[in-house]
Amino acid sequence: WDYENYDTLLAVYALKQTFKTDEDYRSYPHTALFEPLGMTNTMPSTDRFGDFIFSSQVYTNARDLARFGMLYLQDGVWLGKRLLSENWIEFVRTPAPASDVRGNDYGGQWWLVPDDRKDEVPADAYSTAGNRGQYVIVVPSHDLVIVRRGLDYGKQGFNRWDLLREVLKAFSHAEVYK
């Protein structure tokens, strides 16, 4: 097991090779994803060669992150149109074989609930984990997306699964008071 940004960078490079022009490549994230989702405040950065990074350096806000999470919650479909393949959605939710030594906590580009936390939070939950504390948590069994826009410096101590547990507790208490 070795988490590296290089996997994402190689995937982005492979994607770039499918375009005939640099302009087509640079406009693709907007036309294929951001515009259909209404993510009007999202800006992906490029390196000095004009290549998207996508393992980081995507600037956005909480509403756009929520839209991104909702796309995954809806199995890749937005307003009746499929934007992500069913195979991709299944891939991100399936533990990577190399993560079994860590408790099956990583799928395809998304973090999964570790085996030792599945009695505390829904096992079907999965999450992004941005540098400095940005999280999108998708919980299909509860029809829920949680966005956390944090700014954590130094040691990364925020635990997204604790957040999910507490949010679900709050919802269950709210049901009692209806």
C-alpha positions as CSV (number, residue, x, y, z in Angstrom):
1,W,0.0,0.0,0.0
2,D,1.3,3.4,-1.0
3,Y,-1.0,6.4,-1.5
4,E,0.5,8.7,-4.1
5,N,-0.8,11.6,-6.2
6,Y,1.1,10.0,-9.2
7,D,-1.8,7.7,-9.9
8,T,-4.1,10.7,-10.5
9,L,-1.4,12.5,-12.5
10,L,-0.9,9.5,-14.8
11,A,-4.7,9.2,-15.3
12,V,-4.9,12.9,-16.2
13,Y,-2.0,12.4,-18.7
14,A,-3.7,9.4,-20.3
15,L,-6.9,11.5,-20.6
16,K,-5.0,14.4,-22.2
17,Q,-3.7,12.0,-24.9
18,T,-7.3,11.4,-26.1
19,F,-7.8,15.0,-27.2
20,K,-6.7,16.4,-30.6
21,T,-6.1,20.0,-29.3
22,D,-5.0,21.6,-26.0
23,E,-8.2,23.7,-26.1
24,D,-10.4,20.6,-26.2
25,Y,-8.4,19.2,-23.2
26,R,-8.6,22.4,-21.2
27,S,-12.3,22.9,-21.8
28,Y,-13.3,19.3,-21.1
29,P,-13.7,19.4,-17.3
30,H,-16.0,22.4,-17.7
31,T,-18.1,21.0,-20.5
32,A,-18.3,17.4,-19.3
33,L,-18.7,17.9,-15.6
34,F,-18.7,21.4,-14.1
35,E,-21.3,23.0,-16.4
36,P,-23.8,20.2,-16.4
37,L,-23.6,20.1,-12.6
38,G,-23.9,23.8,-12.3
39,M,-20.5,24.0,-10.6
40,T,-20.0,27.6,-11.6
41,N,-17.5,28.4,-8.9
42,T,-15.0,25.6,-9.5
43,M,-11.6,26.2,-11.1
44,P,-9.1,23.5,-11.8
45,S,-5.5,24.6,-11.8
46,T,-2.9,23.4,-14.2
47,D,0.9,23.0,-13.8
48,R,3.4,25.1,-15.7
49,F,2.9,22.8,-18.8
50,G,-0.9,23.4,-18.9
51,D,-1.7,20.0,-17.5
52,F,-4.5,19.6,-14.9
53,I,-3.3,18.2,-11.6
54,F,-6.7,17.0,-10.1
55,S,-5.0,15.3,-7.2
56,S,-5.1,18.8,-5.7
57,Q,-5.3,22.4,-6.9
58,V,-9.0,22.5,-7.6
59,Y,-10.6,25.6,-6.2
60,T,-14.2,25.5,-5.3
61,N,-16.9,26.3,-2.7
62,A,-19.2,24.2,-0.5
63,R,-22.2,24.4,-2.9
64,D,-20.2,23.0,-5.8
65,L,-18.7,20.3,-3.6
66,A,-22.2,19.3,-2.6
67,R,-23.2,19.1,-6.3
68,F,-20.2,16.8,-6.9
69,G,-21.3,14.6,-4.0
70,M,-24.9,14.5,-5.2
71,L,-23.7,13.3,-8.6
72,Y,-22.1,10.3,-6.8
73,L,-25.1,9.8,-4.5
74,Q,-27.3,9.6,-7.6
75,D,-25.0,6.9,-9.1
76,G,-23.5,9.2,-11.7
77,V,-26.8,10.6,-13.0
78,W,-27.6,14.3,-13.0
79,L,-31.0,15.7,-14.0
80,G,-31.7,12.4,-15.9
81,K,-28.4,12.4,-17.8
82,R,-25.6,9.9,-17.1
83,L,-22.4,11.8,-16.5
84,L,-20.3,9.0,-14.9
85,S,-20.5,5.4,-15.9
86,E,-22.0,2.8,-13.6
87,N,-18.7,1.0,-13.8
88,W,-16.8,4.1,-12.4
89,I,-19.3,4.4,-9.5
90,E,-18.8,0.8,-8.7
91,F,-15.0,1.1,-9.0
92,V,-14.8,4.0,-6.5
93,R,-16.8,2.1,-4.0
94,T,-14.9,-1.1,-4.2
95,P,-11.9,-1.5,-1.9
96,A,-8.5,-1.5,-3.7
97,P,-6.9,-4.9,-3.2
98,A,-3.8,-3.3,-1.8
99,S,-5.8,-1.6,0.9
100,D,-6.8,-4.9,2.6
101,V,-3.9,-4.6,4.9
102,R,-5.2,-1.2,6.1
103,G,-8.8,-2.4,6.6
104,N,-10.1,-1.9,3.0
105,D,-10.2,1.9,3.5
106,Y,-9.5,3.0,-0.1
107,G,-11.4,2.4,-3.3
108,G,-10.8,4.1,-6.7
109,Q,-9.8,7.7,-5.8
110,W,-12.3,7.7,-2.8
111,W,-11.8,6.7,0.8
112,L,-14.0,4.0,2.2
113,V,-15.2,3.3,5.7
114,P,-12.5,1.1,7.3
115,D,-13.5,-2.4,8.4
116,D,-13.0,-1.5,12.1
117,R,-15.5,1.5,11.8
118,K,-18.4,-0.3,10.0
119,D,-20.2,-0.9,13.3
120,E,-20.2,2.9,14.0
121,V,-21.1,4.3,10.6
122,P,-22.9,3.0,7.5
123,A,-20.6,0.7,5.6
124,D,-21.7,2.1,2.2
125,A,-20.3,5.6,3.0
126,Y,-17.3,6.9,1.1
127,S,-15.4,10.2,1.0
128,T,-13.0,12.5,-0.6
129,A,-10.3,13.9,1.6
130,G,-8.8,17.1,0.4
131,N,-5.6,18.5,1.7
132,R,-6.2,20.8,4.7
133,G,-9.5,19.3,5.6
134,Q,-12.0,19.5,2.8
135,Y,-14.3,16.5,2.7
136,V,-17.3,15.3,0.7
137,I,-19.0,12.3,2.4
138,V,-21.5,10.3,0.4
139,V,-23.9,8.0,2.3
140,P,-26.2,6.2,-0.1
141,S,-28.1,4.3,2.6
142,H,-29.1,7.6,4.2
143,D,-29.6,9.6,1.0
144,L,-27.0,12.0,2.5
145,V,-24.1,14.2,1.3
146,I,-22.0,16.0,3.9
147,V,-19.5,18.7,2.9
148,R,-16.8,19.9,5.3
149,R,-14.8,22.9,4.2
150,G,-12.1,23.0,6.8
151,L,-8.7,24.5,7.0
152,D,-6.5,22.3,9.0
153,Y,-2.8,23.2,9.3
154,G,-0.1,20.9,10.5
155,K,-1.1,17.4,11.7
156,Q,-4.2,16.3,9.9
157,G,-6.3,15.2,12.9
158,F,-9.9,15.7,11.7
159,N,-11.8,12.4,11.4
160,R,-14.5,12.3,8.8
161,W,-16.1,9.1,10.1
162,D,-16.5,10.7,13.5
163,L,-18.3,13.6,11.8
164,L,-20.5,11.2,10.0
165,R,-21.4,9.3,13.2
166,E,-22.3,12.6,15.0
167,V,-24.4,13.9,12.1
168,L,-26.3,10.7,11.9
169,K,-26.8,10.8,15.7
170,A,-28.1,14.4,15.4
171,F,-30.6,13.3,12.7
172,S,-31.8,10.4,14.8
173,H,-32.4,12.8,17.8
174,A,-34.2,15.2,15.6
175,E,-36.6,12.5,14.5
176,V,-37.6,11.9,18.2
177,Y,-38.6,15.6,18.5
178,K,-40.9,15.7,15.5
